Amino acid sequence: MRLAASKQSFVELYDITVIGGGPTGLFALFYAGMRGAKAKVIDALPELGGQLYALYPEKYIYDMPGIPAITGQALVDACVEQAFQWPHTKCLEERVVHVERLPDNTIKIITDRAEHASRTVILASGIGAFKPRKLAAPTAEAFENKGLSYYARSFDEYSGKHVVVVGGGDSAVDYALAIGPKAASLAVVHRSAFRAHPHSVEQLRASGAKLYQPEYEIKEVHGDGTLAGVTIHQTKTKEELLLECDAVLCALGFVSDLGELKKWGIELDGNGIKVDTDTQETSVKGIYAAGDVVQHPGKLKLIACGTSEAAIAVNQAMNYMDPTQKVQPVHSSNLTLPISAKVGAQP
């Protein structure tokens, strides 16, 4: 009886556990494989990909090195394929509720489903728990999922419709550029200057979409059960205009919350994790962070920057576990590449 209980309570120890399955976390997993680490990933979503999987599968991404344009879903697929060239462990639909460094220097990770053990941890959980910033119009809530949405998993649903996009950041402008060719008509409403990439804004201005910007806001949403139009007003002149439409897509950003992470004893910087920018290590030894969860004065919240931070974190974690391991491998041929990655290599 004791033997059976002992086996049941055994928790397998991993070298690196990545918390967060978005592009940054997946690149950390890939690099862990490159360094020969025994690794796993834990994510609360049912599929890997993070926000790209959940919110932006058809949105184009333009700032990945060597890739002029790629959809969120295609990028996720490529990141998953790259990471799982090694037989890493995947734990999905598990929400991490507690992380604790133990006296023996291992790290205990408790989720809502299981307990995990790791020698090091890389936090790549993005902006944490997130929910869309809601449209302030008093009648907006009544039309949610009845023509008014806060993200688009498929742009085809806007084909042939009269669409209003609300917002002026990268997501709003990219949404408008993708939906415009499919929609019967497109209007963009924003209360200030566009904050999106200048080239994307130029494309939008040349696209034929009607732009109500700056100082325009949606005052009221109309319809009898389903969406039929919106009233917009110019906040300075108070001029009002009725736009007939059957779809409103709001891209006003997200309200994020680090949630349980705030209780783990890791030093924060505002609504992000403070790290040593030389090593990506947090205030807790053996716990590193990369991607949008990190905050410091020079931080850029780009996927490309997150992948760089992930590689730094993995290399530092390897050296932390075994000081004889080099922080910076001399050449990729020194790494533990799988056979698929060695195709074309000289014998």
C-alpha positions in Angstrom: 0.0 0.0 0.0 2.8 2.4 0.9 4.6 1.6 -2.4 1.5 2.3 -4.5 0.9 5.6 -2.7 4.5 6.6 -3.2 4.3 5.9 -6.9 1.1 7.9 -7.2 2.6 10.9 -5.5 5.8 11.0 -7.6 6.2 14.2 -9.6 8.6 14.0 -12.5 11.3 16.7 -12.4 12.0 18.7 -15.6 14.9 21.0 -16.4 12.8 23.8 -17.9 9.1 24.4 -17.5 7.7 27.2 -19.8 4.5 28.8 -18.5 2.7 30.2 -21.6 2.2 28.7 -25.0 2.4 31.8 -27.2 5.2 32.4 -29.8 7.6 33.5 -27.0 6.9 30.4 -24.9 7.1 28.2 -28.0 10.5 29.7 -29.0 11.7 29.1 -25.4 10.6 25.5 -25.8 12.4 25.2 -29.1 15.6 26.6 -27.7 15.4 24.3 -24.7 15.4 21.5 -27.2 18.4 23.0 -28.9 20.3 23.0 -25.6 19.2 19.4 -24.8 17.0 20.3 -21.9 14.1 18.2 -20.7 11.2 20.6 -21.0 7.5 21.0 -20.8 5.0 23.8 -21.5 1.9 24.7 -19.5 -0.9 26.8 -20.9 -4.5 27.6 -19.8 -5.9 27.6 -23.4 -7.0 24.4 -25.2 -4.5 24.9 -28.0 -1.0 26.4 -28.2 -0.6 29.9 -29.6 -1.6 32.3 -26.9 -3.3 35.5 -28.0 -2.6 34.7 -31.7 -4.7 31.5 -31.3 -7.4 33.1 -29.2 -7.9 36.4 -30.9 -5.9 37.0 -34.1 -5.7 33.8 -36.2 -6.4 35.6 -39.5 -4.6 38.9 -38.6 -1.5 39.5 -40.6 1.8 40.0 -38.8 4.4 42.0 -40.7 7.4 42.4 -38.4 8.8 38.9 -38.2 12.4 38.7 -39.5 12.6 37.2 -43.0 8.8 36.9 -43.4 7.1 39.8 -45.3 3.6 38.8 -44.0 2.1 35.9 -42.2 -1.2 35.2 -40.5 -1.3 34.6 -36.8 -2.5 31.0 -37.3 0.3 30.3 -39.8 2.9 31.7 -37.4 1.5 29.6 -34.5 1.6 26.5 -36.7 5.2 27.1 -37.6 6.2 27.9 -34.0 4.6 24.6 -32.8 6.3 22.6 -35.5 9.6 24.2 -34.7 9.3 23.7 -30.9 8.1 20.1 -31.1 11.0 18.7 -33.1 11.8 17.4 -29.6 9.4 15.3 -27.5 8.5 18.0 -25.1 5.6 17.5 -22.7 2.5 19.6 -23.4 0.0 20.4 -20.6 -3.0 22.4 -21.9 -6.1 23.7 -20.2 -4.1 24.0 -17.0 -4.1 27.4 -15.2 -1.1 28.0 -13.0 -2.2 29.1 -9.5 1.1 28.9 -7.5 4.8 28.8 -8.2 7.3 28.3 -5.3 11.0 27.8 -5.0 11.7 25.0 -2.5 14.6 24.6 -0.1 16.2 22.0 -2.4 16.3 24.7 -5.1 13.7 23.0 -7.3 10.5 24.9 -8.2 7.0 23.6 -7.4 4.3 24.6 -9.9 0.7 24.0 -8.9 -2.1 24.3 -11.5 -5.8 23.8 -11.1 -5.3 20.2 -12.3 -1.9 19.0 -11.2 1.4 19.6 -9.5 4.7 20.0 -11.5 8.3 20.1 -10.5 11.1 21.9 -12.4 14.7 22.9 -11.9 14.0 26.2 -13.7 10.9 28.1 -15.0 10.5 30.6 -17.8 7.4 32.8 -17.5 6.1 33.6 -21.0 2.4 34.2 -20.1 2.0 37.4 -22.1 -0.2 40.1 -20.5 -1.7 37.6 -18.2 -5.5 37.2 -18.0 -7.0 39.6 -20.4 -10.4 40.9 -21.5 -11.3 43.5 -24.1 -11.7 47.2 -23.2 -15.4 47.7 -23.8 -17.1 50.3 -26.0 -18.3 53.1 -23.7 -21.6 53.7 -25.5 -24.5 52.9 -23.1 -26.3 50.6 -25.5 -23.2 48.7 -26.7 -23.5 45.7 -24.3 -26.9 44.8 -25.5 -25.5 44.1 -29.0 -22.5 42.0 -28.0 -22.6 38.8 -30.1 -25.5 40.3 -32.1 -23.4 42.3 -34.5 -20.9 43.9 -32.1 -17.6 42.1 -31.5 -14.3 42.7 -29.8 -12.1 40.4 -31.9 -12.4 38.5 -35.2 -11.4 34.8 -35.5 -12.5 34.8 -39.1 -12.7 37.7 -41.5 -15.0 35.8 -43.8 -17.9 36.6 -41.4 -17.7 40.2 -42.6 -18.1 39.4 -46.3 -20.8 41.5 -47.9 -21.6 43.4 -44.7 -21.5 47.1 -43.8 -18.8 47.2 -41.2 -17.6 49.8 -38.7 -14.2 49.3 -37.1 -13.6 51.2 -33.9 -10.0 52.0 -32.8 -6.7 53.4 -34.1 -4.0 51.0 -33.0 -2.2 48.3 -35.0 -5.0 45.8 -34.5 -7.8 48.2 -35.6 -5.9 49.2 -38.7 -4.9 45.7 -39.6 -8.5 44.5 -39.1 -9.7 47.3 -41.4 -7.2 46.4 -44.1 -8.2 42.7 -44.0 -12.0 43.3 -43.8 -12.2 46.1 -46.4 -11.8 44.0 -49.5 -14.5 41.6 -48.3 -17.0 44.1 -46.9 -19.8 45.9 -48.7 -18.6 49.1 -47.0 -16.2 50.0 -44.3 -15.9 52.9 -41.9 -13.2 53.4 -39.2 -14.0 55.5 -36.1 -11.3 56.7 -33.8 -11.1 59.5 -31.2 -7.4 60.5 -31.8 -4.5 60.2 -34.1 -3.8 56.7 -35.5 -1.2 54.9 -33.4 -0.6 52.1 -35.9 2.5 51.5 -38.0 2.7 54.5 -40.5 2.9 52.2 -43.6 -0.4 50.5 -42.5 -2.0 53.8 -41.9 -1.0 55.0 -45.4 -2.5 51.8 -46.8 -5.8 52.4 -44.9 -6.0 56.0 -46.2 -5.6 54.8 -49.7 -8.1 51.9 -49.3 -11.3 53.8 -49.9 -12.6 53.2 -46.3 -14.4 56.1 -44.8 -12.3 57.5 -41.9 -14.0 59.4 -39.1 -10.9 60.5 -37.2 -9.7 62.2 -35.1 -12.1 63.2 -32.3 -14.9 60.9 -33.4 -16.6 58.5 -31.0 -19.6 56.1 -31.1 -22.3 57.7 -29.0 -25.0 55.0 -29.4 -25.6 51.6 -31.0 -29.0 51.0 -32.6 -31.0 48.0 -33.6 -34.1 45.9 -32.8 -32.5 42.8 -31.4 -29.7 42.8 -33.9 -27.3 45.6 -34.9 -28.6 48.1 -37.5 -26.4 51.2 -37.1 -24.4 53.5 -34.8 -24.5 57.2 -34.1 -21.1 58.8 -34.0 -20.3 62.3 -32.8 -17.5 64.7 -33.2 -16.4 65.5 -29.7 -15.4 69.1 -30.4 -18.2 70.3 -32.7 -20.8 67.9 -31.3 -21.9 67.1 -34.8 -23.7 63.7 -35.0 -24.0 61.3 -37.9 -25.9 58.0 -38.2 -23.9 55.2 -39.9 -26.1 52.3 -41.0 -24.2 49.0 -40.5 -24.7 45.4 -39.6 -21.3 44.7 -37.9 -19.2 46.7 -35.5 -15.7 45.4 -34.6 -14.1 47.1 -31.7 -10.3 47.0 -31.3 -9.8 49.2 -28.2 -7.1 47.2 -26.5 -7.2 44.9 -23.5 -7.4 45.2 -19.8 -4.8 42.8 -18.4 -4.3 41.3 -15.0 -1.3 39.2 -13.8 -3.8 37.5 -11.5 -2.2 34.8 -9.3 1.3 35.7 -10.4 1.1 38.7 -8.0 1.1 36.3 -5.1 4.2 34.4 -6.1 6.8 36.7 -4.4 8.2 37.8 -7.8 9.1 41.5 -7.9 6.9 43.4 -10.3 7.4 46.7 -12.3 4.0 48.2 -12.8 1.8 45.5 -14.4 4.7 43.4 -15.6 7.6 41.4 -14.2 10.9 43.1 -13.3 13.9 41.2 -14.7 17.7 41.6 -14.9 17.9 42.6 -18.6 21.3 40.8 -18.9 19.9 37.4 -18.0 16.0 37.7 -18.0 16.1 36.4 -14.5 13.4 37.6 -12.1 13.9 38.4 -8.4 13.5 34.6 -7.7 16.5 32.5 -8.5 15.8 30.0 -11.3 12.7 31.8 -12.5 13.1 33.7 -15.7 10.6 35.8 -17.8 10.3 36.7 -21.5 7.9 38.4 -23.8 5.0 40.8 -23.0 4.9 39.7 -19.3 8.2 41.6 -18.8 8.4 45.3 -18.0 11.4 47.7 -18.0 12.1 51.1 -19.5 13.5 49.9 -22.8 10.9 47.1 -23.3 9.5 46.6 -26.8 6.4 44.4 -26.9 7.2 42.7 -30.2 7.2 39.0 -30.9 10.7 39.3 -32.3 11.9 40.8 -29.1 10.1 38.2 -27.0 11.9 35.4 -28.9 15.3 37.0 -28.2 14.4 37.2 -24.5 13.3 33.6 -24.6 16.7 32.4 -26.0 18.6 34.5 -23.4 16.4 33.0 -20.6 17.1 29.4 -21.8 20.8 29.8 -22.1 21.0 31.5 -18.7 18.9 28.7 -17.2 21.2 26.1 -18.6 24.2 27.8 -17.0 22.3 28.2 -13.7 21.6 24.5 -13.6 25.2 23.6 -14.6 27.8 26.3 -14.5 30.0 24.3 -16.9 27.3 24.9 -19.6 28.2 27.9 -21.7 25.8 30.8 -21.6 26.4 31.5 -25.3 27.0 28.4 -27.5 29.9 29.0 -29.9 28.0 27.7 -32.9 24.7 26.0 -33.8 26.6 22.8 -34.5 27.4 22.6 -30.8 23.7 22.4 -30.0 21.5 19.3 -29.6 19.8 19.5 -33.0 17.3 16.9 -34.0 17.8 14.9 -37.2 15.2 17.0 -39.1 17.3 20.1 -38.4 20.5 18.5 -39.6 19.2 17.7 -43.1 21.8 19.0 -45.6 24.6 19.0 -43.0 28.0 17.7 -44.2 28.9 14.2 -43.0 
